[in-house]
Amino acid sequence: MPITELIEYEFASDEVRAVYDDIMATRKTDWINNFWKALANHPPTLRRTWESIKQIMGPGALDPLTKEMIYLAVSAANGCDYCIASHTAGARRIPVAEAALIAVLESVLGPVWVWLAIGENPGLPSLVGGAIVLAALAGHTLADLRLEWRAEAAQSVSGSGSRNRPSTGT
């Protein structure tokens, strides 16, 4: 039995439902996990926590997978089984191709860190292979950004064009 009551959507106040709706829309899901249901016992804390996490997980210097992996590492370090399960599920939403490229990045940067920390010189094959992987990762990221920019541009054009304005009847 939970120590704290979990507030289900159908029993939530309008204020809590508004946050739940934003969570589901932002995360493109149709359910609310128990973390949010527990926080819903105090709506101001629910809203403040959601707004904070939404800002942290939004666009920034780090990609969403890296952010989820940081959450996952901290959860593991703290021994929080629920947190580990939750952030593992979050990391699964990242496309497989992108996750694989980021995972390969670890093996590419390993020799660089050794080179910088210990002074051991990596061989030419290591440098060439690393450059190829970094180029592939950069190309993939730029292609994704280009698609996002095109989608945003199309959305802004379609939302502001005179064709979409309602007729005034005159």
C-alpha positions in Angstrom: 0.0 0.0 0.0 1.4 3.4 -1.0 2.4 5.8 1.8 1.0 8.7 -0.2 -2.3 8.6 -2.1 -1.9 8.5 -5.9 -4.2 11.0 -7.6 -5.7 9.4 -10.7 -6.7 11.6 -13.6 -10.4 11.0 -13.2 -10.3 12.1 -9.5 -7.9 15.0 -10.0 -8.8 18.7 -9.6 -8.9 20.9 -12.7 -5.5 22.4 -11.7 -3.9 18.9 -11.5 -5.6 17.8 -14.7 -4.1 20.7 -16.5 -0.6 19.6 -15.5 -1.4 16.0 -16.3 -2.6 17.1 -19.8 0.6 19.1 -20.3 2.7 16.1 -19.2 0.9 13.7 -21.6 1.1 16.2 -24.5 4.7 17.0 -24.0 5.8 13.4 -23.6 3.4 12.2 -26.3 1.9 9.5 -24.0 -1.5 8.7 -22.7 -0.7 7.9 -19.1 0.7 9.5 -16.0 3.3 7.7 -13.9 3.1 7.3 -10.1 5.7 10.0 -9.5 3.4 12.7 -10.8 0.3 11.1 -9.2 2.0 11.3 -5.8 3.1 15.0 -6.3 -0.5 15.8 -7.3 -1.4 15.7 -3.6 0.1 19.2 -3.5 -0.8 20.9 -6.8 1.7 23.8 -6.5 4.6 21.3 -6.1 3.3 19.2 -9.0 3.2 22.3 -11.3 6.6 23.6 -10.1 8.3 20.3 -10.5 6.8 19.6 -13.9 7.8 23.1 -15.2 11.3 22.6 -13.9 11.7 19.1 -15.5 10.1 20.3 -18.7 12.7 23.1 -18.9 15.6 20.8 -18.1 14.5 18.2 -20.6 13.8 20.8 -23.3 16.1 21.8 -26.1 19.6 22.7 -24.9 23.3 21.9 -25.1 22.7 18.3 -24.3 20.4 16.0 -26.3 17.5 14.2 -24.6 19.2 10.8 -24.5 22.2 12.3 -22.7 19.9 14.0 -20.2 18.0 10.7 -19.6 21.3 8.9 -19.2 22.4 11.4 -16.6 19.2 10.9 -14.7 19.7 7.2 -15.0 23.2 7.4 -13.6 22.2 9.5 -10.7 19.3 7.1 -10.0 21.6 4.1 -10.0 24.1 6.0 -7.7 21.3 6.7 -5.3 20.0 3.1 -5.5 16.5 4.3 -6.4 14.9 1.3 -8.2 11.8 3.3 -9.2 13.9 6.1 -10.6 16.0 3.6 -12.6 12.9 2.0 -14.1 11.4 5.4 -14.9 14.4 6.8 -16.6 15.2 3.6 -18.4 11.7 3.9 -19.9 12.5 7.6 -20.8 15.7 6.6 -22.5 13.8 4.0 -24.6 11.9 6.8 -26.3 15.1 7.9 -28.0 15.5 6.5 -31.6 17.7 3.4 -31.7 20.0 4.9 -34.4 20.7 8.0 -32.3 21.3 5.9 -29.2 23.7 3.6 -31.0 25.7 6.5 -32.4 26.0 8.1 -29.0 27.1 4.7 -27.5 29.8 4.4 -30.2 31.0 7.8 -29.2 32.2 6.5 -25.9 34.6 4.1 -27.5 35.8 6.8 -29.9 36.5 9.3 -27.1 38.2 6.7 -24.8 41.6 7.0 -26.5 41.3 10.8 -26.6 40.8 10.9 -22.8 43.7 8.5 -22.3 45.8 10.7 -24.6 44.9 13.8 -22.7 45.1 12.4 -19.2 48.2 10.1 -19.5 49.9 11.3 -22.6 49.7 8.0 -24.4 49.5 8.7 -28.2 46.7 7.0 -30.1 47.6 5.2 -33.3 46.6 6.6 -36.8 43.9 3.9 -37.2 42.3 5.0 -33.9 42.3 8.6 -35.0 40.9 7.8 -38.5 38.2 5.5 -37.1 37.2 8.1 -34.5 37.0 10.8 -37.1 34.7 8.7 -39.2 32.4 8.0 -36.3 32.4 11.6 -35.2 31.6 12.7 -38.8 28.7 10.2 -38.9 27.4 11.5 -35.6 27.7 15.1 -36.7 26.0 14.3 -40.0 23.1 12.5 -38.3 22.7 15.4 -35.9 22.8 18.0 -38.6 20.3 16.1 -40.7 17.9 15.9 -37.7 18.3 19.6 -37.0 17.6 20.4 -40.7 14.4 18.4 -40.5 13.4 20.2 -37.3 14.1 23.6 -38.8 12.1 22.8 -41.9 9.2 21.6 -39.8 9.3 24.8 -37.7 9.5 27.0 -40.8 6.6 25.2 -42.4 4.6 25.6 -39.2 5.3 29.3 -38.9 4.5 30.0 -42.5 1.3 28.0 -42.5 0.2 29.7 -39.2 0.8 33.2 -40.5 -0.2 33.1 -44.1 -3.2 35.1 -45.3 -4.7 31.9 -46.8 -5.5 30.7 -43.3 -7.1 33.8 -42.0 -10.9 33.6 -41.5 -13.0 35.5 -43.9 -14.6 38.7 -42.6 -17.5 38.4 -45.0 -16.7 41.6 -46.8 
